[in-house]
C-alpha cells in the first residue's frame, strides 16, 4: 500500500503547486498554474494537475493538457504550442542517502502514474524539463522514450569572449549597420511578424494571436520576462525576442524577424544584448533551445552553448485497450 495520496488538484491547491514548482529543481515557468491556464484558455484545452501528498503536504505532481479527439477520446500532453516542457515536478528527498533519494522519487512517480493511467487517456505524452534526468520509473512501466536536446549558456562566463568568430562578426556587422536594441511591448506587431514567417511559406500560423496575448500578459503581470526589439536606423524592427525566466534560469522563448533585414547581424546582437541583461539580473544560465531544428542549431552553436538532453515519454491507447485493433486497421 502506497504511503502517498494522489488526487487531482483543485483551484485552492494551486498556490501549493506553484510553491512546489518554485522549490523543485524540476520546476519551470512552464509548470506555473498561470502559464498553464493561459495556454489552456487560448487553445481550447483543459488542464489537469495531479498532486502527490504525504501527510497533507504536496511533494510531487504532474501537469497535463487534455484535448478531445474525434469527440470521443481524450489525449493528455504535458506540452503545447510555445510550451517546451511540463509534466513531473518532485520535491527534494529529505535524505542524503542515494538509495533513499531514488526510492522517494520512484515512489512518488509510480503513485502519480498509477492514478494518471487509471484515467484511461487514449495517449499520454510527457516532455519533462532537462533537470528531470531519471526516466527509469517510466520505462520499466512500458512507456516509450525518445531523447531530445536543448542548449544552455552559462551567463557567468565572459560572454563575448566565449562566442566563436561568426557570432562576433555578426555582432560587429549589426553595430556597423547602427542596429539598436530597445525594450518593446507591442505584442500585436510581434505577432504580425510571427505570422509573416508562415505566410511567406503559404502556411497557417500554428499559434493563435490570443495565445501570445495571454502569455505575454502573464509574463508582464508576473514580471518574469521582457520583449526586446532590434531597430534599424529608420525605426523598423529587424527582429524581436521575448525572453522569460524563473528562479533558476532564463529561456529564449520566442523570436521573430523581418525577412528584409536578415543580413544585418541583428539576431546575433539581440542575443548578446539579452544575455548581458540576464547576467545583470543574476541569472546563472539561459536555455536557448534551438537544438532540435538544424537551421537554428547552426546559429545557436556560434555562441558556444552546452548541449543538454531531455526526454519525451509516451504511452498509448494499446496499453489500456489491448482488445482494440491497431490504429492502422481501423476504418
C-alpha positions as CSV (number, residue, x, y, z in Angstrom):
1,X,0.0,0.0,0.0
2,X,1.4,3.4,-1.0
3,X,2.3,5.8,1.7
4,X,1.3,8.6,-0.6
5,X,-2.1,10.0,-1.6
6,X,-2.7,11.2,-5.1
7,X,-5.6,13.4,-6.3
8,X,-6.4,16.0,-8.9
9,X,-5.6,19.4,-7.6
10,X,-8.4,21.9,-7.1
11,X,-8.1,25.7,-7.6
12,X,-7.5,26.0,-3.9
13,X,-4.4,23.8,-4.2
14,X,-2.7,25.9,-6.9
15,X,-0.7,28.1,-4.6
16,X,0.8,25.0,-3.1
17,X,1.5,23.7,-6.6
18,X,3.2,27.0,-7.6
19,X,5.3,26.8,-4.4
20,X,6.4,23.3,-5.3
21,X,7.3,24.4,-8.8
22,X,9.5,27.2,-7.4
23,X,11.2,24.9,-4.9
24,X,11.8,21.9,-7.1
25,X,14.8,21.5,-9.4
26,X,12.4,20.1,-12.0
27,X,10.0,23.1,-12.0
28,X,10.0,25.7,-14.7
29,X,8.0,28.8,-15.6
30,X,6.1,26.5,-18.0
31,X,4.7,24.5,-15.0
32,X,3.2,27.5,-13.2
33,X,-0.5,27.5,-12.9
34,X,-0.9,30.9,-14.6
35,X,1.0,29.8,-17.6
36,X,-1.0,26.5,-17.9
37,X,-4.3,28.4,-17.6
38,X,-3.3,30.9,-20.3
39,X,-2.4,28.1,-22.7
40,X,-5.5,26.1,-22.0
41,X,-7.9,29.0,-22.4
42,X,-6.2,30.2,-25.7
43,X,-6.0,26.7,-27.2
44,X,-9.3,25.2,-26.1
45,X,-7.7,22.6,-23.9
46,X,-8.4,21.6,-20.3
47,X,-5.6,21.4,-17.7
48,X,-5.4,18.7,-15.0
49,X,-2.7,18.7,-12.4
50,X,-2.3,15.5,-10.4
51,X,-0.7,16.0,-7.0
52,X,1.0,13.5,-4.7
53,X,0.6,14.2,-1.0
54,X,2.4,13.0,2.2
55,X,0.8,13.9,5.5
56,X,-1.1,16.7,3.7
57,X,2.0,18.2,2.1
58,X,2.3,18.3,-1.7
59,X,5.6,16.5,-2.6
60,X,5.1,15.9,-6.3
61,X,2.8,16.4,-9.2
62,X,2.2,16.3,-12.9
63,X,0.6,18.9,-15.2
64,X,-1.3,17.8,-18.3
65,X,-3.2,19.4,-21.1
66,X,-6.3,17.4,-22.2
67,X,-7.9,17.5,-25.6
68,X,-10.8,15.7,-27.1
69,X,-10.2,13.9,-30.4
70,X,-13.0,12.8,-32.7
71,X,-15.4,13.8,-29.9
72,X,-14.9,10.6,-28.0
73,X,-11.3,10.1,-27.0
74,X,-9.1,12.3,-24.8
75,X,-5.4,12.7,-25.2
76,X,-3.1,14.1,-22.5
77,X,0.1,16.0,-23.2
78,X,2.4,17.9,-20.9
79,X,3.3,20.5,-23.5
80,X,1.6,22.5,-26.2
81,X,2.5,25.3,-28.7
82,X,5.1,27.6,-27.3
83,X,5.5,25.4,-24.1
84,X,8.5,23.1,-24.4
85,X,8.5,21.4,-21.0
86,X,5.9,20.3,-18.5
87,X,4.9,17.2,-16.7
88,X,6.5,16.0,-13.5
89,X,7.8,18.1,-10.6
90,X,9.1,16.4,-7.4
91,X,10.2,17.7,-4.1
92,X,13.7,17.0,-3.0
93,X,14.3,14.0,-0.8
94,X,15.0,14.9,2.8
95,X,17.7,12.2,2.9
96,X,21.3,12.5,1.8
97,X,21.3,8.7,1.0
98,X,21.2,8.0,-2.7
99,X,19.2,4.8,-2.0
100,X,16.6,6.8,-0.1
101,X,16.5,9.6,-2.6
102,X,15.9,7.3,-5.5
103,X,13.3,5.3,-3.5
104,X,11.5,8.6,-2.6
105,X,11.4,9.8,-6.2
106,X,10.4,6.4,-7.6
107,X,7.5,6.0,-5.2
108,X,6.2,9.5,-6.0
109,X,6.4,8.9,-9.7
110,X,4.8,5.4,-9.5
111,X,2.0,6.7,-7.3
112,X,1.3,9.5,-9.8
113,X,1.5,7.2,-12.8
114,X,-0.9,4.7,-11.2
115,X,-3.6,7.4,-10.8
116,X,-2.9,9.0,-14.2
117,X,-3.1,5.7,-16.1
118,X,-6.5,4.9,-14.4
119,X,-7.9,7.9,-16.3
120,X,-7.6,5.8,-19.4
121,X,-6.5,8.6,-21.7
122,X,-6.1,7.5,-25.3
123,X,-2.5,8.5,-25.1
124,X,-0.2,10.3,-22.7
125,X,2.8,12.3,-23.9
126,X,5.2,14.0,-21.5
127,X,8.3,16.1,-22.0
128,X,9.8,16.7,-18.6
129,X,12.3,19.5,-18.1
130,X,16.1,18.9,-18.7
131,X,16.6,18.9,-14.9
132,X,14.5,15.6,-14.7
133,X,17.0,13.0,-15.9
134,X,15.8,9.7,-14.4
135,X,13.1,8.2,-16.5
136,X,13.6,4.6,-15.3
137,X,10.2,4.6,-13.4
138,X,8.5,5.2,-16.8
139,X,10.4,2.8,-19.0
140,X,10.0,-0.1,-16.6
141,X,6.3,0.6,-16.8
142,X,6.4,0.2,-20.6
143,X,6.5,3.9,-21.6
144,X,8.4,4.6,-24.8
145,X,11.1,7.2,-24.6
146,X,13.0,9.5,-27.0
147,X,15.8,11.8,-26.3
148,X,15.7,15.5,-27.4
149,X,18.2,18.3,-26.9
150,X,18.4,21.9,-25.8
151,X,21.3,24.3,-25.4
152,X,22.4,26.0,-22.1
153,X,24.7,29.0,-22.0
154,X,26.5,29.8,-18.7
155,X,25.9,33.5,-18.1
156,X,28.7,33.7,-15.5
157,X,31.2,33.4,-18.4
158,X,32.8,36.4,-20.1
159,X,30.1,36.2,-22.8
160,X,31.5,37.7,-25.9
161,X,35.0,36.2,-25.4
162,X,33.3,32.8,-25.5
163,X,31.5,33.3,-28.8
164,X,33.0,32.0,-31.9
165,X,34.2,34.2,-34.8
166,X,30.9,34.1,-36.8
167,X,28.9,35.4,-33.8
168,X,31.4,38.2,-33.1
169,X,31.5,39.1,-36.8
170,X,27.7,39.4,-36.9
171,X,27.6,41.5,-33.7
172,X,30.1,43.9,-35.3
173,X,28.1,43.9,-38.5
174,X,24.9,44.9,-36.6
175,X,26.7,47.7,-34.8
176,X,28.1,48.9,-38.1
177,X,24.6,48.9,-39.5
178,X,23.6,51.0,-36.5
179,X,21.1,48.4,-35.1
180,X,19.9,49.5,-31.7
181,X,18.3,47.1,-29.1
182,X,15.4,48.6,-27.3
183,X,12.6,47.3,-25.0
184,X,9.4,46.7,-26.9
185,X,5.8,46.0,-25.8
186,X,3.6,45.9,-28.9
187,X,2.5,42.2,-28.9
188,X,0.3,42.8,-32.0
189,X,3.3,43.9,-34.0
190,X,5.2,41.0,-32.7
191,X,2.5,38.6,-33.7
192,X,2.3,40.1,-37.2
193,X,6.0,39.4,-37.7
194,X,5.4,35.8,-36.4
195,X,2.6,35.3,-39.0
196,X,4.6,36.8,-41.8
197,X,7.2,34.0,-41.4
198,X,4.5,31.4,-42.1
199,X,2.6,33.4,-44.8
200,X,5.8,33.6,-46.9
201,X,5.7,29.8,-46.9
202,X,2.0,29.6,-47.6
203,X,1.4,28.1,-44.2
204,X,-1.1,29.0,-41.5
205,X,0.5,30.3,-38.3
206,X,0.3,27.4,-35.8
207,X,-0.3,29.5,-32.7
208,X,-3.3,31.9,-32.5
209,X,-2.8,35.6,-31.5
210,X,-4.7,35.0,-28.3
211,X,-2.0,32.6,-27.1
212,X,0.7,35.2,-27.5
213,X,-1.6,37.9,-25.9
214,X,-2.5,35.8,-22.9
215,X,1.0,34.6,-22.3
216,X,2.6,38.0,-22.7
217,X,0.0,39.3,-20.2
218,X,1.1,36.6,-17.8
219,X,4.8,37.4,-18.3
220,X,4.1,41.1,-17.8
221,X,2.0,40.7,-14.7
222,X,4.4,38.3,-13.1
223,X,7.5,40.3,-14.1
224,X,9.1,37.2,-15.4
225,X,10.2,38.3,-18.9
226,X,10.7,41.0,-21.4
227,X,10.4,41.8,-25.1
228,X,13.3,43.4,-26.9
229,X,13.5,44.6,-30.5
230,X,16.4,45.3,-32.8
231,X,15.6,48.5,-34.5
232,X,17.1,49.8,-37.8
233,X,18.2,53.5,-38.1
234,X,14.8,54.1,-39.8
235,X,12.9,52.8,-36.8
236,X,11.8,49.4,-38.3
237,X,12.1,46.2,-36.4
238,X,14.7,43.9,-37.8
239,X,14.0,41.2,-35.2
240,X,12.5,40.8,-31.8
241,X,12.7,38.3,-28.9
242,X,10.7,37.5,-25.8
243,X,12.9,36.2,-23.1
244,X,11.4,34.7,-19.9
245,X,12.8,33.4,-16.6
246,X,12.0,31.6,-13.4
247,X,14.1,31.5,-10.2
248,X,16.6,29.1,-11.7
249,X,17.3,30.1,-15.3
250,X,16.1,32.1,-18.3
251,X,14.6,30.9,-21.6
252,X,14.9,32.3,-25.1
253,X,11.2,31.7,-25.5
254,X,10.2,33.0,-29.0
255,X,11.8,35.2,-31.7
256,X,10.6,36.8,-34.9
257,X,12.3,38.7,-37.7
258,X,11.6,40.7,-40.8
259,X,13.0,38.9,-43.8
260,X,14.1,42.2,-45.3
261,X,16.7,42.7,-42.6
262,X,18.1,39.1,-42.2
263,X,21.6,40.1,-43.3
264,X,22.2,42.9,-40.9
265,X,23.5,40.8,-38.0
266,X,20.6,41.9,-35.8
267,X,19.8,38.3,-34.5
268,X,23.3,37.9,-33.0
269,X,23.3,41.4,-31.5
270,X,20.0,41.0,-29.8
271,X,21.0,37.6,-28.4
272,X,24.2,39.1,-27.0
273,X,22.2,42.0,-25.5
274,X,19.6,40.0,-23.7
275,X,22.2,37.6,-22.3
276,X,24.0,40.6,-20.9
277,X,20.8,41.9,-19.4
278,X,20.1,38.5,-17.8
279,X,23.6,38.3,-16.4
280,X,23.0,41.7,-14.7
281,X,19.8,40.2,-13.2
282,X,22.0,37.5,-11.6
283,X,20.5,34.6,-13.6
284,X,23.1,31.8,-13.9
285,X,22.2,30.4,-17.3
286,X,19.9,30.6,-20.2
287,X,18.1,27.8,-22.1
288,X,18.3,28.9,-25.8
289,X,16.5,25.8,-27.1
290,X,17.0,25.6,-31.0
291,X,19.0,22.3,-30.7
292,X,16.4,20.1,-32.5
293,X,16.0,22.3,-35.6
294,X,19.1,22.1,-37.9
295,X,18.6,25.6,-39.3
296,X,18.5,27.1,-35.8
297,X,21.1,24.9,-34.2
298,X,23.7,26.2,-36.7
299,X,23.1,29.7,-35.4
300,X,22.9,28.7,-31.8
301,X,26.2,26.9,-31.8
302,X,28.1,30.1,-32.7
303,X,27.5,31.1,-29.1
304,X,29.3,28.0,-27.8
305,X,26.4,26.6,-25.7
306,X,26.4,23.3,-23.9
307,X,24.2,20.5,-25.4
308,X,21.7,19.2,-22.8
309,X,19.4,16.2,-23.2
310,X,15.8,16.0,-22.1
311,X,13.3,13.1,-22.5
312,X,10.0,12.7,-24.4
313,X,7.9,9.9,-22.9
314,X,4.7,8.3,-24.3
315,X,2.3,5.6,-23.6
316,X,-0.6,4.8,-26.0
317,X,-4.1,3.5,-26.2
318,X,-3.0,-0.1,-26.8
319,X,-1.7,-0.3,-23.2
320,X,-5.2,0.5,-21.8
321,X,-7.3,-1.1,-24.6
322,X,-5.5,-4.3,-25.6
323,X,-8.6,-5.8,-27.2
324,X,-8.8,-3.0,-29.8
325,X,-7.4,-3.3,-33.3
326,X,-4.3,-1.4,-34.2
327,X,-5.0,2.2,-35.4
328,X,-4.0,1.4,-39.0
329,X,-6.7,-1.3,-39.2
330,X,-9.5,0.9,-38.0
331,X,-11.9,2.2,-40.7
